Amino acid sequence: MSRRWDEETGKLRDGTQITMRWSDGVAVFDITGYFTEDSESALNVVYDEACALGAARLLMNLDGSGLITSAGYGVIIKLLRRVREKGQDLRIAQPSEQTRRMFQIMGLTHAVPIYANEQEVLEAFAQEASDNK
């Protein structure tokens, strides 16, 4: 994890950390720190791992995310393209209010559903799986 100078606080800040775990058959990407263009390689690593393990449903949990830069939104758009090409389903949980507003302004809420918390995403995935039986 890299450290960068934060002009706002006048302190060093940690870079992004992205980890993957499974919950109810959903690959959950836990994002912590600042999400920037430097986050792309870490996101690609966990996404590729999820694909190798057969993930069809994905969740980006932004609970620990501090800030998403404009380039960071570009990274999310690239991921969304890859997800769609593979016929997977991506959801986002726990964005900050600022991040939620940016998703709305950019029109990303039409492309990727956003939920208040992880449990809501898991329940929605479970309901959809039940409806499709």
C-alpha positions, 0 to 999 in steps of 0.5 A: 500500500502506498502513502501520499500527501493529503493537501487537505489534512496536511498528513500522509494518507494511505492508498487504497486497499482492496480485499475479496471475500465471499458472502452468500455466494457473492464476491465482495470487494471491500474497498478502504482508503482513497480510490484513485487511478492507482487503485486499478491494478489492485481492483483488477487482481481481486476481480480476476481472482473472483472470475477464476473462482466462478463469480457471477455476482459481485459487490463493491463495498465502499464502507471504508472508502474515503474518497473516489477521485474522477480517475477512480470513477473511470476505474469503476466504469472500466470494471463495469464494462468487463463485468457486462462483457462476462454477463456478471452482475455488479452492485455497490454498497455503502457509498458516502453521500458525496459518492452517491451524488457523484454516481447520480450526476454521472448517470452511473446509478442507471448502470449499477444499483447502489444500496445503503448497506451490504445486507440489502445487496445480499437480500436483493441477490437472494430474492432475484435468485428465488424469483428466477427458480 
